[in-house]
Amino acid sequence: MPQSVLQEALAVVDLPGIEMEVHQARRAGLVGTRFRVMRDGRPIEGPEPEEVSADGESGAGLGVSPPRLRTEVRRLTEVTRAIQRSALRSSTKERALQLFARLGEAEARVQGIPVERVQFDEDAALDAIVDLVGAAAAVGFLSPDGITCGPVNVGGAKIESDEGHLPVPPPAVAQLVLGMPIYRRGEGELLTPTGAVLLAELVDSFEPRPAAVATRVGYGLGRRELDSGPNAVRLWLSERAEEPTEAVALECEIDGLPGERFGLLMERLGEDGAMDVTFTQVQTQKNRPGVRLTVLCRPGDLRRLAETVLAESACSSCRWSPVQQIKAQGDSRRQAAGD
Protein backbone atom coordinates (compact mmCIF):
# COMPACT_ATOMS: atom_id res chain seq x y z
CA MET A 1 0.00 0.00 0.00
CA PRO A 2 1.44 3.42 -0.87
CA GLN A 3 2.56 5.46 2.12
CA SER A 4 0.64 8.38 0.61
CA VAL A 5 -2.65 6.68 1.59
CA LEU A 6 -1.80 7.26 5.25
CA GLN A 7 -0.26 10.68 4.70
CA GLU A 8 -3.33 11.98 2.88
CA ALA A 9 -5.70 10.62 5.55
CA LEU A 10 -3.76 12.16 8.45
CA ALA A 11 -3.29 15.48 6.65
CA VAL A 12 -7.02 16.24 6.89
CA VAL A 13 -7.24 15.54 10.65
CA ASP A 14 -6.32 18.48 12.88
CA LEU A 15 -3.28 17.08 14.74
CA PRO A 16 -0.78 19.94 15.32
CA GLY A 17 2.83 18.79 15.60
CA ILE A 18 1.98 15.19 14.68
CA GLU A 19 3.79 13.36 11.90
CA MET A 20 4.31 9.75 11.00
CA GLU A 21 7.59 8.05 10.25
CA VAL A 22 7.92 4.89 8.18
CA HIS A 23 11.20 3.06 7.74
CA GLN A 24 12.68 -0.41 7.30
CA ALA A 25 14.00 -2.11 10.44
CA ARG A 26 14.96 -5.53 11.76
CA ARG A 27 13.62 -7.54 14.68
CA ALA A 28 15.17 -10.92 15.56
CA GLY A 29 16.55 -11.19 12.03
CA LEU A 30 13.24 -10.36 10.35
CA VAL A 31 13.15 -7.30 8.11
CA GLY A 32 9.91 -5.34 8.02
CA THR A 33 8.30 -1.93 8.25
CA ARG A 34 8.36 0.27 11.33
CA PHE A 35 5.55 2.78 11.57
CA ARG A 36 5.68 5.25 14.43
CA VAL A 37 3.95 8.43 15.45
CA MET A 38 6.10 11.52 16.04
CA ARG A 39 5.12 14.53 18.11
CA ASP A 40 7.27 17.64 17.65
CA GLY A 41 9.95 15.43 16.12
CA ARG A 42 9.99 12.90 18.98
CA PRO A 43 8.58 9.35 18.92
CA ILE A 44 5.54 9.07 21.18
CA GLU A 45 6.35 5.42 21.98
CA GLY A 46 9.93 6.23 22.90
CA PRO A 47 13.21 5.42 21.14
CA GLU A 48 13.89 2.33 19.08
CA PRO A 49 16.33 -0.28 20.44
CA GLU A 50 18.90 0.87 17.89
CA GLU A 51 18.51 4.44 19.15
CA VAL A 52 19.58 3.51 22.68
CA SER A 53 23.30 3.77 23.32
CA ALA A 54 25.38 1.18 25.14
CA ASP A 55 25.16 3.19 28.37
CA GLY A 56 21.37 3.02 28.23
CA GLU A 57 20.80 6.67 27.31
CA SER A 58 18.18 7.07 24.62
CA GLY A 59 19.25 9.04 21.61
CA ALA A 60 22.83 9.62 22.74
CA GLY A 61 24.78 10.69 19.68
CA LEU A 62 21.85 9.84 17.43
CA GLY A 63 20.00 13.14 17.41
CA VAL A 64 16.97 11.57 19.10
CA SER A 65 15.60 13.13 22.24
CA PRO A 66 13.56 11.17 24.77
CA PRO A 67 9.83 11.85 24.61
CA ARG A 68 8.56 14.63 26.84
CA LEU A 69 6.30 13.66 29.71
CA ARG A 70 2.81 15.06 29.29
CA THR A 71 0.00 15.20 31.78
CA GLU A 72 -2.76 16.52 29.52
CA VAL A 73 -5.71 14.26 28.81
CA ARG A 74 -8.30 14.05 26.07
CA ARG A 75 -11.79 12.76 26.51
CA LEU A 76 -13.12 10.26 24.02
CA THR A 77 -15.75 12.82 23.00
CA GLU A 78 -12.99 15.27 22.01
CA VAL A 79 -11.29 12.63 19.92
CA THR A 80 -14.49 11.72 18.07
CA ARG A 81 -15.28 15.41 17.44
CA ALA A 82 -11.84 15.88 15.88
CA ILE A 83 -12.53 12.98 13.50
CA GLN A 84 -16.06 14.16 12.73
CA ARG A 85 -14.79 17.67 11.84
CA SER A 86 -12.09 16.29 9.55
CA ALA A 87 -12.27 16.09 5.75
CA LEU A 88 -11.76 12.32 5.72
CA ARG A 89 -13.63 10.30 3.15
CA SER A 90 -17.02 9.38 4.57
CA SER A 91 -16.27 5.63 4.60
CA THR A 92 -12.93 6.15 6.36
CA LYS A 93 -14.49 8.54 8.86
CA GLU A 94 -17.32 6.13 9.65
CA ARG A 95 -14.91 3.23 10.12
CA ALA A 96 -12.58 5.28 12.36
CA LEU A 97 -15.48 6.46 14.52
CA GLN A 98 -16.71 2.90 14.90
CA LEU A 99 -13.24 1.80 16.00
CA PHE A 100 -13.12 4.52 18.67
CA ALA A 101 -16.65 3.72 19.78
CA ARG A 102 -15.64 0.07 20.31
CA LEU A 103 -12.50 1.12 22.17
CA GLY A 104 -14.46 3.57 24.33
CA GLU A 105 -17.05 0.95 25.25
CA ALA A 106 -14.32 -1.44 26.41
CA GLU A 107 -12.58 1.23 28.48
CA ALA A 108 -15.87 2.37 30.01
CA ARG A 109 -16.82 -1.17 31.00
CA VAL A 110 -13.54 -1.97 32.75
CA GLN A 111 -13.44 1.44 34.48
CA GLY A 112 -17.10 1.33 35.47
CA ILE A 113 -17.88 4.78 34.05
CA PRO A 114 -20.12 6.18 31.27
CA VAL A 115 -18.54 6.20 27.81
CA GLU A 116 -18.60 10.00 27.63
CA ARG A 117 -16.26 10.15 30.65
CA VAL A 118 -13.57 7.93 29.10
CA GLN A 119 -10.33 9.84 28.69
CA PHE A 120 -6.85 9.15 27.40
CA ASP A 121 -3.40 10.50 28.12
CA GLU A 122 -2.70 13.18 25.49
CA ASP A 123 0.06 11.25 23.73
CA ALA A 124 -1.88 7.99 23.90
CA ALA A 125 -4.91 9.72 22.37
CA LEU A 126 -2.86 11.15 19.50
CA ASP A 127 -1.15 7.82 18.91
CA ALA A 128 -4.53 6.05 18.83
CA ILE A 129 -5.97 8.61 16.40
CA VAL A 130 -3.11 8.04 13.97
CA ASP A 131 -3.29 4.26 14.37
CA LEU A 132 -7.04 3.90 13.98
CA VAL A 133 -7.55 6.55 11.29
CA GLY A 134 -4.60 5.07 9.41
CA ALA A 135 -6.03 1.56 9.69
CA ALA A 136 -9.45 2.79 8.53
CA ALA A 137 -7.84 4.44 5.49
CA ALA A 138 -5.80 1.30 4.77
CA VAL A 139 -8.86 -0.96 4.80
CA GLY A 140 -10.64 1.50 2.52
CA PHE A 141 -7.74 1.45 0.06
CA LEU A 142 -7.30 -2.34 0.06
CA SER A 143 -11.08 -2.91 0.00
CA PRO A 144 -10.87 -6.61 0.88
CA ASP A 145 -13.81 -8.96 0.47
CA GLY A 146 -13.01 -10.22 3.96
CA ILE A 147 -10.36 -10.27 6.69
CA THR A 148 -9.33 -13.41 8.56
CA CYS A 149 -6.86 -13.86 11.40
CA GLY A 150 -5.27 -16.82 13.14
CA PRO A 151 -5.05 -17.23 16.95
CA VAL A 152 -3.76 -14.09 18.66
CA ASN A 153 -0.73 -14.01 20.97
CA VAL A 154 -1.49 -11.61 23.83
CA GLY A 155 1.83 -12.10 25.67
CA GLY A 156 2.34 -13.16 29.25
CA ALA A 157 3.35 -12.31 32.84
CA LYS A 158 2.43 -8.83 34.11
CA ILE A 159 2.95 -5.22 33.08
CA GLU A 160 3.43 -2.05 35.08
CA SER A 161 0.86 0.73 34.87
CA ASP A 162 -0.17 3.83 36.79
CA GLU A 163 -2.43 1.53 38.83
CA GLY A 164 0.38 -0.92 39.62
CA HIS A 165 1.01 -4.39 38.21
CA LEU A 166 -1.64 -5.66 35.82
CA PRO A 167 -2.03 -9.15 34.36
CA VAL A 168 -1.58 -9.70 30.64
CA PRO A 169 -3.77 -9.06 28.76
CA PRO A 170 -4.73 -5.89 30.65
CA PRO A 171 -8.44 -5.29 31.38
CA ALA A 172 -9.39 -3.28 28.26
CA VAL A 173 -7.65 -5.78 25.97
CA ALA A 174 -9.25 -8.70 27.82
CA GLN A 175 -12.65 -7.12 27.18
CA LEU A 176 -11.92 -6.63 23.48
CA VAL A 177 -10.63 -10.16 22.82
CA LEU A 178 -13.75 -11.89 24.15
CA GLY A 179 -14.74 -14.43 21.52
CA MET A 180 -11.29 -14.54 19.90
CA PRO A 181 -8.93 -17.55 20.00
CA ILE A 182 -5.97 -16.29 22.04
CA TYR A 183 -2.84 -17.77 23.55
CA ARG A 184 -0.09 -16.54 25.90
CA ARG A 185 3.54 -16.80 24.80
CA GLY A 186 6.47 -14.57 25.63
CA GLU A 187 6.88 -11.82 28.19
CA GLY A 188 5.00 -8.55 28.45
CA GLU A 189 2.10 -7.05 26.57
CA LEU A 190 2.02 -8.16 22.93
CA LEU A 191 -1.49 -6.94 22.11
CA THR A 192 -2.35 -3.30 22.84
CA PRO A 193 -5.87 -1.88 23.13
CA THR A 194 -5.62 -0.28 19.68
CA GLY A 195 -4.40 -3.55 18.19
CA ALA A 196 -7.19 -5.43 19.96
CA VAL A 197 -9.89 -3.07 18.72
CA LEU A 198 -8.67 -3.46 15.13
CA LEU A 199 -9.02 -7.23 15.45
CA ALA A 200 -12.37 -7.02 17.22
CA GLU A 201 -13.93 -4.60 14.74
CA LEU A 202 -12.33 -5.46 11.38
CA VAL A 203 -11.74 -9.23 11.37
CA ASP A 204 -14.57 -11.28 9.89
CA SER A 205 -13.40 -14.67 11.16
CA PHE A 206 -10.62 -16.16 13.26
CA GLU A 207 -9.38 -19.30 11.58
CA PRO A 208 -6.29 -20.85 10.01
CA ARG A 209 -5.47 -19.30 6.66
CA PRO A 210 -8.28 -20.24 4.26
CA ALA A 211 -7.58 -21.80 0.88
CA ALA A 212 -6.29 -18.85 -1.11
CA VAL A 213 -3.69 -17.74 -3.64
CA ALA A 214 -1.30 -15.39 -1.83
CA THR A 215 -0.32 -12.39 -3.94
CA ARG A 216 1.57 -10.23 -1.42
CA VAL A 217 2.93 -10.47 2.11
CA GLY A 218 4.11 -7.71 4.45
CA TYR A 219 5.63 -7.46 7.92
CA GLY A 220 4.96 -4.71 10.44
CA LEU A 221 7.41 -4.47 13.32
CA GLY A 222 6.89 -3.47 16.93
CA ARG A 223 9.26 -1.21 18.85
CA ARG A 224 10.76 -3.71 21.30
CA GLU A 225 13.12 -6.61 20.74
CA LEU A 226 11.63 -9.83 22.17
CA ASP A 227 13.47 -12.87 23.48
CA SER A 228 10.64 -15.11 22.26
CA GLY A 229 11.00 -14.21 18.56
CA PRO A 230 10.36 -11.41 16.07
CA ASN A 231 8.11 -8.62 17.33
CA ALA A 232 6.07 -8.57 14.17
CA VAL A 233 2.66 -8.97 12.60
CA ARG A 234 2.37 -10.52 9.15
CA LEU A 235 -0.34 -9.58 6.68
CA TRP A 236 -1.20 -11.62 3.60
CA LEU A 237 -3.08 -10.22 0.63
CA SER A 238 -4.69 -13.14 -1.16
CA GLU A 239 -7.24 -14.10 -3.74
CA ARG A 240 -9.57 -16.70 -2.29
CA ALA A 241 -9.31 -19.98 -4.19
CA GLU A 242 -12.54 -21.47 -5.44
CA GLU A 243 -13.34 -24.52 -3.33
CA PRO A 244 -13.85 -27.72 -5.35
CA THR A 245 -17.51 -28.70 -5.66
CA GLU A 246 -18.75 -32.25 -5.75
CA ALA A 247 -20.16 -33.38 -9.10
CA VAL A 248 -20.92 -36.61 -10.97
CA ALA A 249 -19.78 -37.71 -14.43
CA LEU A 250 -22.40 -39.85 -16.20
CA GLU A 251 -21.14 -41.77 -19.26
CA CYS A 252 -22.23 -44.25 -21.91
CA GLU A 253 -21.27 -45.30 -25.46
CA ILE A 254 -23.86 -44.62 -28.15
CA ASP A 255 -23.93 -46.80 -31.24
CA GLY A 256 -26.38 -46.32 -34.11
CA LEU A 257 -28.20 -43.12 -32.99
CA PRO A 258 -29.09 -40.92 -36.00
CA GLY A 259 -27.00 -37.72 -36.15
CA GLU A 260 -29.97 -35.36 -35.83
CA ARG A 261 -30.89 -36.95 -32.49
CA PHE A 262 -27.67 -35.82 -30.76
CA GLY A 263 -28.72 -32.18 -30.75
CA LEU A 264 -32.10 -33.08 -29.27
CA LEU A 265 -30.39 -35.26 -26.62
CA MET A 266 -28.11 -32.40 -25.58
CA GLU A 267 -31.08 -30.05 -25.35
CA ARG A 268 -33.10 -32.48 -23.20
CA LEU A 269 -30.15 -33.06 -20.84
CA GLY A 270 -29.69 -29.32 -20.42
CA GLU A 271 -33.36 -28.91 -19.55
CA ASP A 272 -33.03 -31.67 -16.95
CA GLY A 273 -30.15 -29.91 -15.13
CA ALA A 274 -26.95 -31.11 -16.82
CA MET A 275 -23.99 -28.83 -16.02
CA ASP A 276 -22.04 -29.88 -19.12
CA VAL A 277 -22.59 -32.29 -22.03
CA THR A 278 -19.86 -33.52 -24.42
CA PHE A 279 -19.70 -36.03 -27.28
CA THR A 280 -16.43 -37.84 -28.11
CA GLN A 281 -15.73 -40.08 -31.12
CA VAL A 282 -14.77 -43.61 -29.96
CA GLN A 283 -14.58 -47.18 -31.21
CA THR A 284 -17.34 -49.41 -29.81
CA GLN A 285 -17.98 -53.15 -29.89
CA LYS A 286 -16.69 -55.01 -32.94
CA ASN A 287 -14.60 -51.92 -33.73
CA ARG A 288 -17.63 -49.98 -34.94
CA PRO A 289 -17.45 -46.14 -34.79
CA GLY A 290 -19.55 -44.66 -32.04
CA VAL A 291 -19.92 -41.71 -29.64
CA ARG A 292 -19.15 -41.48 -25.94
CA LEU A 293 -21.60 -39.26 -24.09
CA THR A 294 -20.31 -37.54 -20.93
CA VAL A 295 -22.71 -35.61 -18.75
CA LEU A 296 -21.47 -33.55 -15.77
CA CYS A 297 -24.18 -33.05 -13.18
CA ARG A 298 -24.95 -32.51 -9.51
CA PRO A 299 -25.39 -35.67 -7.44
CA GLY A 300 -29.06 -34.87 -6.83
CA ASP A 301 -29.76 -34.74 -10.59
CA LEU A 302 -28.04 -38.05 -11.41
CA ARG A 303 -31.05 -40.40 -11.51
CA ARG A 304 -33.23 -38.05 -13.57
CA LEU A 305 -30.46 -37.49 -16.13
CA ALA A 306 -29.63 -41.20 -16.32
CA GLU A 307 -33.26 -41.94 -17.16
CA THR A 308 -33.16 -39.31 -19.91
CA VAL A 309 -29.95 -40.79 -21.35
CA LEU A 310 -31.38 -44.32 -21.40
CA ALA A 311 -34.66 -43.18 -22.95
CA GLU A 312 -33.20 -40.89 -25.63
CA SER A 313 -30.00 -42.71 -26.65
CA ALA A 314 -31.23 -46.31 -26.96
CA CYS A 315 -28.40 -47.39 -24.63
CA SER A 316 -29.09 -50.33 -22.33
CA SER A 317 -26.93 -49.03 -19.47
CA CYS A 318 -24.75 -46.13 -18.34
CA ARG A 319 -22.13 -45.60 -15.64
CA TRP A 320 -21.23 -42.77 -13.30
CA SER A 321 -18.32 -41.69 -11.10
CA PRO A 322 -17.80 -38.84 -8.59
CA VAL A 323 -15.64 -35.92 -9.73
CA GLN A 324 -14.63 -32.54 -8.34
CA GLN A 325 -15.10 -29.29 -10.23
CA ILE A 326 -13.32 -25.93 -9.85
CA LYS A 327 -14.70 -22.91 -11.69
CA ALA A 328 -12.50 -20.03 -12.82
CA GLN A 329 -13.27 -16.75 -11.07
CA GLY A 330 -14.14 -13.68 -13.14
CA ASP A 331 -11.13 -11.63 -11.96
CA SER A 332 -8.76 -14.50 -12.73
CA ARG A 333 -10.08 -14.78 -16.29
CA ARG A 334 -9.66 -11.06 -16.88
CA GLN A 335 -6.13 -11.07 -15.52
CA ALA A 336 -5.17 -14.04 -17.66
CA ALA A 337 -6.54 -12.22 -20.68
CA GLY A 338 -4.36 -9.20 -19.97
CA ASP A 339 -7.23 -6.90 -18.98
C-alpha positions as CSV (number, residue, x, y, z in Angstrom):
1,M,0.0,0.0,0.0
2,P,1.4,3.4,-0.9
3,Q,2.6,5.5,2.1
4,S,0.6,8.4,0.6
5,V,-2.7,6.7,1.6
6,L,-1.8,7.3,5.2
7,Q,-0.3,10.7,4.7
8,E,-3.3,12.0,2.9
9,A,-5.7,10.6,5.6
10,L,-3.8,12.2,8.5
11,A,-3.3,15.5,6.6
12,V,-7.0,16.2,6.9
13,V,-7.2,15.5,10.6
14,D,-6.3,18.5,12.9
15,L,-3.3,17.1,14.7
16,P,-0.8,19.9,15.3
17,G,2.8,18.8,15.6
18,I,2.0,15.2,14.7
19,E,3.8,13.4,11.9
20,M,4.3,9.7,11.0
21,E,7.6,8.1,10.2
22,V,7.9,4.9,8.2
23,H,11.2,3.1,7.7
24,Q,12.7,-0.4,7.3
25,A,14.0,-2.1,10.4
26,R,15.0,-5.5,11.8
27,R,13.6,-7.5,14.7
28,A,15.2,-10.9,15.6
29,G,16.6,-11.2,12.0
30,L,13.2,-10.4,10.4
31,V,13.1,-7.3,8.1
32,G,9.9,-5.3,8.0
33,T,8.3,-1.9,8.2
34,R,8.4,0.3,11.3
35,F,5.6,2.8,11.6
36,R,5.7,5.2,14.4
37,V,4.0,8.4,15.4
38,M,6.1,11.5,16.0
39,R,5.1,14.5,18.1
40,D,7.3,17.6,17.7
41,G,10.0,15.4,16.1
42,R,10.0,12.9,19.0
43,P,8.6,9.4,18.9
44,I,5.5,9.1,21.2
45,E,6.3,5.4,22.0
46,G,9.9,6.2,22.9
47,P,13.2,5.4,21.1
48,E,13.9,2.3,19.1
49,P,16.3,-0.3,20.4
50,E,18.9,0.9,17.9
51,E,18.5,4.4,19.2
52,V,19.6,3.5,22.7
53,S,23.3,3.8,23.3
54,A,25.4,1.2,25.1
55,D,25.2,3.2,28.4
56,G,21.4,3.0,28.2
57,E,20.8,6.7,27.3
58,S,18.2,7.1,24.6
59,G,19.2,9.0,21.6
60,A,22.8,9.6,22.7
61,G,24.8,10.7,19.7
62,L,21.9,9.8,17.4
63,G,20.0,13.1,17.4
64,V,17.0,11.6,19.1
65,S,15.6,13.1,22.2
66,P,13.6,11.2,24.8
67,P,9.8,11.9,24.6
68,R,8.6,14.6,26.8
69,L,6.3,13.7,29.7
70,R,2.8,15.1,29.3
71,T,0.0,15.2,31.8
72,E,-2.8,16.5,29.5
73,V,-5.7,14.3,28.8
74,R,-8.3,14.0,26.1
75,R,-11.8,12.8,26.5
76,L,-13.1,10.3,24.0
77,T,-15.7,12.8,23.0
78,E,-13.0,15.3,22.0
79,V,-11.3,12.6,19.9
80,T,-14.5,11.7,18.1
81,R,-15.3,15.4,17.4
82,A,-11.8,15.9,15.9
83,I,-12.5,13.0,13.5
84,Q,-16.1,14.2,12.7
85,R,-14.8,17.7,11.8
86,S,-12.1,16.3,9.5
87,A,-12.3,16.1,5.8
88,L,-11.8,12.3,5.7
89,R,-13.6,10.3,3.1
90,S,-17.0,9.4,4.6
91,S,-16.3,5.6,4.6
92,T,-12.9,6.2,6.4
93,K,-14.5,8.5,8.9
94,E,-17.3,6.1,9.7
95,R,-14.9,3.2,10.1
96,A,-12.6,5.3,12.4
97,L,-15.5,6.5,14.5
98,Q,-16.7,2.9,14.9
99,L,-13.2,1.8,16.0
100,F,-13.1,4.5,18.7
101,A,-16.7,3.7,19.8
102,R,-15.6,0.1,20.3
103,L,-12.5,1.1,22.2
104,G,-14.5,3.6,24.3
105,E,-17.0,0.9,25.2
106,A,-14.3,-1.4,26.4
107,E,-12.6,1.2,28.5
108,A,-15.9,2.4,30.0
109,R,-16.8,-1.2,31.0
110,V,-13.5,-2.0,32.8
111,Q,-13.4,1.4,34.5
112,G,-17.1,1.3,35.5
113,I,-17.9,4.8,34.0
114,P,-20.1,6.2,31.3
115,V,-18.5,6.2,27.8
116,E,-18.6,10.0,27.6
117,R,-16.3,10.2,30.6
118,V,-13.6,7.9,29.1
119,Q,-10.3,9.8,28.7
120,F,-6.8,9.2,27.4
121,D,-3.4,10.5,28.1
122,E,-2.7,13.2,25.5
123,D,0.1,11.2,23.7
124,A,-1.9,8.0,23.9
125,A,-4.9,9.7,22.4
126,L,-2.9,11.1,19.5
127,D,-1.2,7.8,18.9
128,A,-4.5,6.1,18.8
129,I,-6.0,8.6,16.4
130,V,-3.1,8.0,14.0
131,D,-3.3,4.3,14.4
132,L,-7.0,3.9,14.0
133,V,-7.6,6.5,11.3
134,G,-4.6,5.1,9.4
135,A,-6.0,1.6,9.7
136,A,-9.4,2.8,8.5
137,A,-7.8,4.4,5.5
138,A,-5.8,1.3,4.8
139,V,-8.9,-1.0,4.8
140,G,-10.6,1.5,2.5
141,F,-7.7,1.5,0.1
142,L,-7.3,-2.3,0.1
143,S,-11.1,-2.9,0.0
144,P,-10.9,-6.6,0.9
145,D,-13.8,-9.0,0.5
146,G,-13.0,-10.2,4.0
147,I,-10.4,-10.3,6.7
148,T,-9.3,-13.4,8.6
149,C,-6.9,-13.9,11.4
150,G,-5.3,-16.8,13.1
151,P,-5.0,-17.2,16.9
152,V,-3.8,-14.1,18.7
153,N,-0.7,-14.0,21.0
154,V,-1.5,-11.6,23.8
155,G,1.8,-12.1,25.7
156,G,2.3,-13.2,29.3
157,A,3.4,-12.3,32.8
158,K,2.4,-8.8,34.1
159,I,3.0,-5.2,33.1
160,E,3.4,-2.0,35.1
161,S,0.9,0.7,34.9
162,D,-0.2,3.8,36.8
163,E,-2.4,1.5,38.8
164,G,0.4,-0.9,39.6
165,H,1.0,-4.4,38.2
166,L,-1.6,-5.7,35.8
167,P,-2.0,-9.1,34.4
168,V,-1.6,-9.7,30.6
169,P,-3.8,-9.1,28.8
170,P,-4.7,-5.9,30.7
171,P,-8.4,-5.3,31.4
172,A,-9.4,-3.3,28.3
173,V,-7.6,-5.8,26.0
174,A,-9.2,-8.7,27.8
175,Q,-12.6,-7.1,27.2
176,L,-11.9,-6.6,23.5
177,V,-10.6,-10.2,22.8
178,L,-13.7,-11.9,24.1
179,G,-14.7,-14.4,21.5
180,M,-11.3,-14.5,19.9
181,P,-8.9,-17.5,20.0
182,I,-6.0,-16.3,22.0
183,Y,-2.8,-17.8,23.6
184,R,-0.1,-16.5,25.9
185,R,3.5,-16.8,24.8
186,G,6.5,-14.6,25.6
187,E,6.9,-11.8,28.2
188,G,5.0,-8.6,28.5
189,E,2.1,-7.1,26.6
190,L,2.0,-8.2,22.9
191,L,-1.5,-6.9,22.1
192,T,-2.4,-3.3,22.8
193,P,-5.9,-1.9,23.1
194,T,-5.6,-0.3,19.7
195,G,-4.4,-3.6,18.2
196,A,-7.2,-5.4,20.0
197,V,-9.9,-3.1,18.7
198,L,-8.7,-3.5,15.1
199,L,-9.0,-7.2,15.5
200,A,-12.4,-7.0,17.2
201,E,-13.9,-4.6,14.7
202,L,-12.3,-5.5,11.4
203,V,-11.7,-9.2,11.4
204,D,-14.6,-11.3,9.9
205,S,-13.4,-14.7,11.2
206,F,-10.6,-16.2,13.3
207,E,-9.4,-19.3,11.6
208,P,-6.3,-20.8,10.0
209,R,-5.5,-19.3,6.7
210,P,-8.3,-20.2,4.3
211,A,-7.6,-21.8,0.9
212,A,-6.3,-18.8,-1.1
213,V,-3.7,-17.7,-3.6
214,A,-1.3,-15.4,-1.8
215,T,-0.3,-12.4,-3.9
216,R,1.6,-10.2,-1.4
217,V,2.9,-10.5,2.1
218,G,4.1,-7.7,4.4
219,Y,5.6,-7.5,7.9
220,G,5.0,-4.7,10.4
221,L,7.4,-4.5,13.3
222,G,6.9,-3.5,16.9
223,R,9.3,-1.2,18.9
224,R,10.8,-3.7,21.3
225,E,13.1,-6.6,20.7
226,L,11.6,-9.8,22.2
227,D,13.5,-12.9,23.5
228,S,10.6,-15.1,22.3
229,G,11.0,-14.2,18.6
230,P,10.4,-11.4,16.1
231,N,8.1,-8.6,17.3
232,A,6.1,-8.6,14.2
233,V,2.7,-9.0,12.6
234,R,2.4,-10.5,9.1
235,L,-0.3,-9.6,6.7
236,W,-1.2,-11.6,3.6
237,L,-3.1,-10.2,0.6
238,S,-4.7,-13.1,-1.2
239,E,-7.2,-14.1,-3.7
240,R,-9.6,-16.7,-2.3
241,A,-9.3,-20.0,-4.2
242,E,-12.5,-21.5,-5.4
243,E,-13.3,-24.5,-3.3
244,P,-13.9,-27.7,-5.3
245,T,-17.5,-28.7,-5.7
246,E,-18.8,-32.3,-5.8
247,A,-20.2,-33.4,-9.1
248,V,-20.9,-36.6,-11.0
249,A,-19.8,-37.7,-14.4
250,L,-22.4,-39.9,-16.2
251,E,-21.1,-41.8,-19.3
252,C,-22.2,-44.2,-21.9
253,E,-21.3,-45.3,-25.5
254,I,-23.9,-44.6,-28.1
255,D,-23.9,-46.8,-31.2
256,G,-26.4,-46.3,-34.1
257,L,-28.2,-43.1,-33.0
258,P,-29.1,-40.9,-36.0
259,G,-27.0,-37.7,-36.2
260,E,-30.0,-35.4,-35.8
261,R,-30.9,-37.0,-32.5
262,F,-27.7,-35.8,-30.8
263,G,-28.7,-32.2,-30.8
264,L,-32.1,-33.1,-29.3
265,L,-30.4,-35.3,-26.6
266,M,-28.1,-32.4,-25.6
267,E,-31.1,-30.0,-25.3
268,R,-33.1,-32.5,-23.2
269,L,-30.2,-33.1,-20.8
270,G,-29.7,-29.3,-20.4
271,E,-33.4,-28.9,-19.5
272,D,-33.0,-31.7,-16.9
273,G,-30.2,-29.9,-15.1
274,A,-26.9,-31.1,-16.8
275,M,-24.0,-28.8,-16.0
276,D,-22.0,-29.9,-19.1
277,V,-22.6,-32.3,-22.0
278,T,-19.9,-33.5,-24.4
279,F,-19.7,-36.0,-27.3
280,T,-16.4,-37.8,-28.1
281,Q,-15.7,-40.1,-31.1
282,V,-14.8,-43.6,-30.0
283,Q,-14.6,-47.2,-31.2
284,T,-17.3,-49.4,-29.8
285,Q,-18.0,-53.2,-29.9
286,K,-16.7,-55.0,-32.9
287,N,-14.6,-51.9,-33.7
288,R,-17.6,-50.0,-34.9
289,P,-17.4,-46.1,-34.8
290,G,-19.6,-44.7,-32.0
291,V,-19.9,-41.7,-29.6
292,R,-19.1,-41.5,-25.9
293,L,-21.6,-39.3,-24.1
294,T,-20.3,-37.5,-20.9
295,V,-22.7,-35.6,-18.7
296,L,-21.5,-33.5,-15.8
297,C,-24.2,-33.0,-13.2
298,R,-24.9,-32.5,-9.5
299,P,-25.4,-35.7,-7.4
300,G,-29.1,-34.9,-6.8
301,D,-29.8,-34.7,-10.6
302,L,-28.0,-38.1,-11.4
303,R,-31.1,-40.4,-11.5
304,R,-33.2,-38.0,-13.6
305,L,-30.5,-37.5,-16.1
306,A,-29.6,-41.2,-16.3
307,E,-33.3,-41.9,-17.2
308,T,-33.2,-39.3,-19.9
309,V,-30.0,-40.8,-21.3
310,L,-31.4,-44.3,-21.4
311,A,-34.7,-43.2,-23.0
312,E,-33.2,-40.9,-25.6
313,S,-30.0,-42.7,-26.7
314,A,-31.2,-46.3,-27.0
315,C,-28.4,-47.4,-24.6
316,S,-29.1,-50.3,-22.3
317,S,-26.9,-49.0,-19.5
318,C,-24.7,-46.1,-18.3
319,R,-22.1,-45.6,-15.6
320,W,-21.2,-42.8,-13.3
321,S,-18.3,-41.7,-11.1
322,P,-17.8,-38.8,-8.6
323,V,-15.6,-35.9,-9.7
324,Q,-14.6,-32.5,-8.3
325,Q,-15.1,-29.3,-10.2
326,I,-13.3,-25.9,-9.9
327,K,-14.7,-22.9,-11.7
328,A,-12.5,-20.0,-12.8
329,Q,-13.3,-16.7,-11.1
330,G,-14.1,-13.7,-13.1
331,D,-11.1,-11.6,-12.0
332,S,-8.8,-14.5,-12.7
333,R,-10.1,-14.8,-16.3
334,R,-9.7,-11.1,-16.9
335,Q,-6.1,-11.1,-15.5
336,A,-5.2,-14.0,-17.7
337,A,-6.5,-12.2,-20.7
338,G,-4.4,-9.2,-20.0
339,D,-7.2,-6.9,-19.0
